Amino acid sequence: MKIQQLSLFLENKPGCLLEPCSLLASGGVNIRALTLADTQQFGILRMIVSDWKKAAALLEEKGYVVNLTEVLAVEVPDKPGGLLHLLETIETSAVNIEYMYAFSSVRQGKAVLLFRFSDPDEAMARLQAAGINVLQGIEIVGPEGRP
Protein backbone atom coordinates (compact mmCIF):
# COMPACT_ATOMS: atom_id res chain seq x y z
CA MET A 1 0.00 0.00 0.00
CA LYS A 2 1.24 3.47 -0.82
CA ILE A 3 1.88 5.87 2.03
CA GLN A 4 1.67 9.68 1.88
CA GLN A 5 4.97 11.41 2.58
CA LEU A 6 5.16 15.14 3.31
CA SER A 7 8.07 17.14 1.93
CA LEU A 8 8.96 20.74 2.70
CA PHE A 9 11.80 23.04 1.81
CA LEU A 10 13.73 24.57 4.69
CA GLU A 11 16.53 27.07 4.75
CA ASN A 12 19.83 25.40 5.56
CA LYS A 13 20.63 27.35 8.71
CA PRO A 14 20.54 26.65 12.45
CA GLY A 15 17.09 26.36 14.00
CA CYS A 16 15.01 25.88 10.82
CA LEU A 17 14.00 22.34 11.72
CA LEU A 18 12.63 23.44 15.09
CA GLU A 19 9.44 25.19 13.94
CA PRO A 20 7.91 22.45 11.76
CA CYS A 21 8.69 19.82 14.40
CA SER A 22 7.21 22.05 17.10
CA LEU A 23 4.05 22.66 15.06
CA LEU A 24 3.51 18.94 14.58
CA ALA A 25 4.20 18.15 18.24
CA SER A 26 1.82 20.82 19.52
CA GLY A 27 -0.81 19.57 17.05
CA GLY A 28 -0.51 16.00 18.30
CA VAL A 29 1.01 14.66 15.08
CA ASN A 30 3.67 12.00 15.56
CA ILE A 31 6.64 11.84 13.18
CA ARG A 32 7.16 8.15 12.32
CA ALA A 33 10.10 8.53 9.93
CA LEU A 34 12.06 11.39 8.43
CA THR A 35 15.01 12.26 6.32
CA LEU A 36 16.67 15.61 5.72
CA ALA A 37 18.69 16.16 2.54
CA ASP A 38 20.58 19.38 2.11
CA THR A 39 22.10 21.67 -0.44
CA GLN A 40 24.19 24.69 0.45
CA GLN A 41 21.18 27.00 0.94
CA PHE A 42 18.14 24.74 1.37
CA GLY A 43 17.14 21.34 2.65
CA ILE A 44 14.27 19.00 1.89
CA LEU A 45 12.57 17.54 4.94
CA ARG A 46 10.67 14.35 4.09
CA MET A 47 8.39 12.83 6.73
CA ILE A 48 5.96 10.03 7.34
CA VAL A 49 3.55 11.16 10.06
CA SER A 50 0.65 9.72 12.03
CA ASP A 51 -1.91 12.02 10.34
CA TRP A 52 -0.70 13.51 7.08
CA LYS A 53 -3.83 15.60 6.43
CA LYS A 54 -3.61 17.31 9.83
CA ALA A 55 0.16 17.77 9.47
CA ALA A 56 -0.20 19.35 6.03
CA ALA A 57 -2.90 21.73 7.30
CA LEU A 58 -0.82 22.78 10.33
CA LEU A 59 2.28 23.42 8.22
CA GLU A 60 0.46 25.21 5.40
CA GLU A 61 -1.31 27.44 7.93
CA LYS A 62 2.16 28.68 8.98
CA GLY A 63 3.21 29.34 5.38
CA TYR A 64 5.08 26.15 4.52
CA VAL A 65 4.65 24.70 1.05
CA VAL A 66 3.91 21.02 1.57
CA ASN A 67 4.41 18.52 -1.23
CA LEU A 68 2.72 15.10 -0.97
CA THR A 69 4.44 12.08 -2.46
CA GLU A 70 3.50 8.41 -2.47
CA VAL A 71 6.15 6.09 -1.06
CA LEU A 72 6.28 2.38 -0.24
CA ALA A 73 7.41 0.86 3.06
CA VAL A 74 9.10 -2.46 2.43
CA GLU A 75 10.37 -5.12 4.82
CA VAL A 76 13.69 -6.78 4.13
CA PRO A 77 15.65 -9.28 6.22
CA ASP A 78 17.83 -7.48 8.77
CA LYS A 79 21.05 -9.23 7.80
CA PRO A 80 23.91 -8.73 5.34
CA GLY A 81 22.46 -8.81 1.83
CA GLY A 82 18.90 -8.26 3.06
CA LEU A 83 18.34 -5.51 0.52
CA LEU A 84 19.83 -7.48 -2.38
CA HIS A 85 16.72 -9.51 -3.34
CA LEU A 86 14.65 -6.34 -3.50
CA LEU A 87 17.21 -4.58 -5.69
CA GLU A 88 17.44 -7.59 -8.02
CA THR A 89 13.64 -7.64 -8.32
CA ILE A 90 13.50 -3.98 -9.33
CA GLU A 91 16.62 -4.18 -11.54
CA THR A 92 14.78 -6.26 -14.17
CA SER A 93 12.15 -3.55 -14.66
CA ALA A 94 12.08 0.03 -15.92
CA VAL A 95 11.24 1.22 -12.39
CA ASN A 96 13.77 3.64 -10.94
CA ILE A 97 14.53 4.06 -7.24
CA GLU A 98 14.46 7.84 -6.87
CA TYR A 99 15.46 7.72 -3.19
CA MET A 100 15.12 5.61 -0.09
CA TYR A 101 15.60 5.89 3.65
CA ALA A 102 15.30 3.68 6.70
CA PHE A 103 12.43 3.45 9.13
CA SER A 104 13.00 2.57 12.76
CA SER A 105 11.22 -0.69 13.47
CA VAL A 106 10.93 -3.25 16.24
CA ARG A 107 9.97 -6.09 13.90
CA GLN A 108 11.96 -9.18 14.80
CA GLY A 109 14.68 -9.82 12.23
CA LYS A 110 13.34 -7.28 9.75
CA ALA A 111 14.43 -3.86 8.57
CA VAL A 112 11.92 -1.44 7.06
CA LEU A 113 12.90 0.88 4.22
CA LEU A 114 10.89 3.65 2.59
CA PHE A 115 11.19 3.96 -1.18
CA ARG A 116 10.19 6.58 -3.69
CA PHE A 117 9.88 4.71 -6.98
CA SER A 118 9.33 6.27 -10.40
CA ASP A 119 6.31 3.95 -10.77
CA PRO A 120 5.07 2.91 -7.29
CA ASP A 121 2.26 0.70 -8.63
CA GLU A 122 4.61 -1.31 -10.86
CA ALA A 123 7.19 -1.54 -8.06
CA MET A 124 4.56 -2.77 -5.60
CA ALA A 125 3.31 -5.42 -8.03
CA ARG A 126 6.84 -6.70 -8.72
CA LEU A 127 7.84 -6.73 -5.06
CA GLN A 128 4.70 -8.56 -3.96
CA ALA A 129 5.05 -11.09 -6.81
CA ALA A 130 8.60 -11.78 -5.56
CA GLY A 131 7.32 -12.41 -2.02
CA ILE A 132 8.64 -9.14 -0.60
CA ASN A 133 6.39 -7.64 2.08
CA VAL A 134 5.09 -4.17 1.19
CA LEU A 135 3.65 -2.85 4.44
CA GLN A 136 0.21 -1.38 4.84
CA GLY A 137 0.06 2.28 5.86
CA ILE A 138 -1.50 1.44 9.22
CA GLU A 139 1.61 -0.62 10.07
CA ILE A 140 3.71 2.55 9.76
CA VAL A 141 1.56 5.47 10.87
CA GLY A 142 -0.42 3.72 13.62
CA PRO A 143 -4.14 3.65 14.32
CA GLU A 144 -4.51 7.44 14.54
CA GLY A 145 -3.53 7.64 10.85
CA ARG A 146 -6.67 5.86 9.72
CA PRO A 147 -8.87 7.83 7.35
Backbone torsions as a table, in degrees:
resi	resn	phi	psi	omega
1	MET	NA	139.4	179.0
2	LYS	-77.9	146.2	-178.2
3	ILE	-120.0	140.3	177.9
4	GLN	-80.1	126.6	175.8
5	GLN	-110.9	136.4	175.8
6	LEU	-96.9	137.5	175.9
7	SER	-128.0	137.7	174.0
8	LEU	-140.4	149.4	176.3
9	PHE	-87.4	136.7	176.4
10	LEU	-129.8	147.3	172.2
11	GLU	-65.3	144.4	179.1
12	ASN	-89.7	78.2	177.3
13	LYS	-151.2	158.7	-176.7
14	PRO	-55.5	136.0	174.3
15	GLY	91.5	-9.6	-174.5
16	CYS	-72.4	-18.8	177.9
17	LEU	-82.6	-20.1	-175.5
18	LEU	-62.3	-49.5	-174.1
19	GLU	-61.9	-51.0	-179.5
20	PRO	-62.4	-37.0	178.2
21	CYS	-67.1	-38.3	178.0
22	SER	-66.1	-42.3	178.3
23	LEU	-59.8	-44.6	-179.2
24	LEU	-66.8	-43.2	179.9
25	ALA	-61.6	-46.9	-178.7
26	SER	-67.7	-23.7	177.6
27	GLY	-89.3	1.7	178.2
28	GLY	77.0	20.9	179.2
29	VAL	-98.8	124.9	-178.7
30	ASN	-92.0	132.8	175.0
31	ILE	-86.4	118.4	-178.2
32	ARG	-90.6	-34.5	178.7
33	ALA	-154.9	150.6	175.8
34	LEU	-156.4	158.3	172.3
35	THR	-143.3	148.6	179.4
36	LEU	-130.2	115.3	177.7
37	ALA	-108.9	140.1	-174.9
38	ASP	-123.0	157.1	164.8
39	THR	-121.3	-175.3	-177.5
40	GLN	-62.9	-37.2	-175.7
41	GLN	-107.3	-27.5	-175.3
42	PHE	-134.7	161.0	174.1
43	GLY	-129.9	159.1	174.4
44	ILE	-114.5	117.2	176.7
45	LEU	-95.3	119.9	177.8
46	ARG	-114.2	132.6	-174.8
47	MET	-139.9	145.6	165.4
48	ILE	-108.4	126.3	-175.1
49	VAL	-126.4	165.6	-177.8
50	SER	-67.4	-28.3	-179.8
51	ASP	-146.0	92.9	-173.0
52	TRP	-67.3	-32.9	179.9
53	LYS	-66.0	-45.7	178.9
54	LYS	-65.3	-42.2	179.8
55	ALA	-61.2	-46.2	-179.9
56	ALA	-60.8	-43.2	-179.8
57	ALA	-63.4	-44.6	179.7
58	LEU	-61.1	-44.6	-177.7
59	LEU	-70.3	-43.2	-179.9
60	GLU	-65.4	-34.4	177.6
61	GLU	-60.5	-29.7	179.0
62	LYS	-94.5	9.6	173.2
63	GLY	95.9	3.3	177.2
64	TYR	-78.0	142.4	172.1
65	VAL	-91.2	117.9	-176.1
66	VAL	-107.4	126.3	176.6
67	ASN	-106.2	132.3	177.7
68	LEU	-101.0	134.7	-178.9
69	THR	-136.1	141.3	175.8
70	GLU	-87.2	129.6	177.1
71	VAL	-127.9	165.3	176.1
72	LEU	-116.0	138.5	172.5
73	ALA	-102.0	124.4	-172.7
74	VAL	-127.1	135.4	175.5
75	GLU	-90.4	135.7	172.8
76	VAL	-132.1	156.0	176.7
77	PRO	-59.9	136.1	179.8
78	ASP	-87.3	75.2	-179.0
79	LYS	-158.9	163.9	177.9
80	PRO	-55.3	129.8	-178.9
81	GLY	85.2	3.7	-177.5
82	GLY	-60.1	-28.7	179.9
83	LEU	-83.8	-19.6	-171.3
84	LEU	-58.3	-46.4	-178.5
85	HIS	-60.4	-41.2	178.2
86	LEU	-62.4	-46.4	-179.4
87	LEU	-63.7	-39.3	178.0
88	GLU	-65.2	-36.5	178.7
89	THR	-64.4	-42.5	-179.1
90	ILE	-76.6	-32.5	-177.1
91	GLU	-55.7	-33.1	-176.6
92	THR	-82.8	6.8	-179.8
93	SER	-119.4	178.3	175.9
94	ALA	-90.6	6.6	-178.4
95	VAL	-76.3	131.5	178.5
96	ASN	-103.8	139.5	171.0
97	ILE	-85.9	110.3	-178.4
98	GLU	-78.1	-40.1	171.9
99	TYR	-167.0	166.8	178.1
100	MET	-153.6	156.8	173.8
101	TYR	-154.5	163.2	-174.6
102	ALA	-87.7	156.0	177.9
103	PHE	-121.7	131.1	178.2
104	SER	-70.9	127.1	-175.3
105	SER	-140.2	153.0	176.5
106	VAL	-110.1	17.2	179.7
107	ARG	-70.7	128.4	-176.3
108	GLN	-60.7	117.6	174.2
109	GLY	73.0	11.8	-177.6
110	LYS	-126.1	145.9	170.9
111	ALA	-112.0	147.2	179.1
112	VAL	-116.9	128.9	179.7
113	LEU	-120.6	144.8	175.6
114	LEU	-104.6	130.5	-177.1
115	PHE	-123.0	138.9	166.5
116	ARG	-106.2	110.8	179.4
117	PHE	-102.7	151.8	177.0
118	SER	-64.1	-29.4	177.5
119	ASP	-136.3	87.6	-175.1
120	PRO	-61.6	-33.6	-179.7
121	ASP	-66.8	-45.4	178.1
122	GLU	-64.6	-42.7	178.6
123	ALA	-60.9	-45.4	-179.4
124	MET	-61.3	-44.1	-180.0
125	ALA	-61.8	-44.5	-180.0
126	ARG	-65.9	-43.8	-178.7
127	LEU	-64.1	-46.5	-179.5
128	GLN	-64.4	-39.1	178.4
129	ALA	-63.7	-28.4	179.5
130	ALA	-88.7	4.7	178.3
131	GLY	81.2	16.3	179.3
132	ILE	-90.9	130.4	-175.2
133	ASN	-78.2	112.9	171.8
134	VAL	-95.2	117.6	-173.2
135	LEU	-73.0	150.6	173.5
136	GLN	-77.5	150.4	-179.3
137	GLY	-54.5	-38.6	-177.4
138	ILE	-63.8	-25.8	178.8
139	GLU	-72.0	-19.6	-178.6
140	ILE	-101.5	-50.9	-172.0
141	VAL	-85.9	-20.0	-179.7
142	GLY	90.9	172.2	-174.0
143	PRO	-63.5	-27.1	-179.1
144	GLU	-72.1	-11.7	178.6
145	GLY	-87.3	3.1	179.2
146	ARG	-66.6	145.4	178.7
147	PRO	-63.0	NA	NA
